[in-house]
Amino acid sequence: MRSYCVFCNIVAGLEPGTIVYEDDDVVVIKNILRWAPVMYLAMLKRHSTQDELWEDMGKVGRIARDIGHRMCPRGFRLVSNFGPDAMQSQEHGHLHIIGGMFLGHYVG
């Protein structure tokens, strides 16, 4: 039995979430974090790990790209975190869409 998954519960309508896109396979929700004006999470509706999502990124990637272009015409980032050192907080694989402002340079 799989442990608790907030994203699966949002998809099932058991927990609140602001859905900005939905089809039979993919859902995009507003991120509750507000580091940038635009912060969405794109994911498969079926539970998958981050690795499984990236094995077949096709549809999720296209939808994330399209929403990024529409919501952030001056530019955006698509980001995924893998594991605790990257601060992955949810097991359910997802892609961050971040933008709506100048995001600055990478630290290096």
CORVEN-V126005 format. One record per residue. N is the residue number from 1. RES is the residue in one small letter. D_CENTER is the distance of its C-alpha to the mean C-alpha in Angstrom with 1 decimal. Layout:
((N/RES/D_CENTER) (N/RES/D_CENTER))
//
This chain:
((1/m/24.1) (2/r/20.5) (3/s/19.9) (4/y/18.1) (5/c/14.3) (6/v/13.0) (7/f/10.1) (8/c/13.0) (9/n/15.1) (10/i/13.0) (11/v/13.0) (12/a/16.7) (13/g/17.4) (14/l/18.8) (15/e/16.8) (16/p/15.9) (17/g/12.6) (18/t/12.5) (19/i/11.4) (20/v/11.4) (21/y/11.4) (22/e/12.6) (23/d/14.8) (24/d/16.4) (25/d/13.8) (26/v/10.3) (27/v/8.8) (28/v/6.6) (29/i/7.3) (30/k/8.5) (31/n/7.8) (32/i/11.3) (33/l/11.7) (34/r/13.5) (35/w/14.1) (36/a/14.0) (37/p/14.8) (38/v/11.6) (39/m/8.4) (40/y/5.6) (41/l/2.2) (42/a/3.4) (43/m/5.6) (44/l/9.3) (45/k/11.4) (46/r/13.6) (47/h/13.1) (48/s/12.5) (49/t/12.5) (50/q/10.6) (51/d/13.8) (52/e/14.1) (53/l/10.8) (54/w/12.2) (55/e/15.6) (56/d/14.8) (57/m/11.9) (58/g/14.0) (59/k/12.8) (60/v/9.0) (61/g/9.9) (62/r/12.4) (63/i/10.5) (64/a/7.9) (65/r/11.2) (66/d/13.1) (67/i/11.2) (68/g/11.3) (69/h/15.0) (70/r/15.7) (71/m/14.4) (72/c/15.3) (73/p/18.4) (74/r/19.5) (75/g/16.6) (76/f/13.0) (77/r/11.1) (78/l/8.4) (79/v/8.1) (80/s/7.8) (81/n/10.1) (82/f/12.8) (83/g/15.2) (84/p/16.9) (85/d/18.2) (86/a/14.8) (87/m/14.0) (88/q/11.5) (89/s/11.9) (90/q/10.5) (91/e/12.0) (92/h/9.7) (93/g/7.9) (94/h/4.2) (95/l/3.4) (96/h/3.9) (97/i/6.2) (98/i/9.2) (99/g/12.7) (100/g/15.6) (101/m/18.0) (102/f/19.6) (103/l/17.3) (104/g/20.4) (105/h/21.4) (106/y/20.1) (107/v/22.3) (108/g/24.6))
//
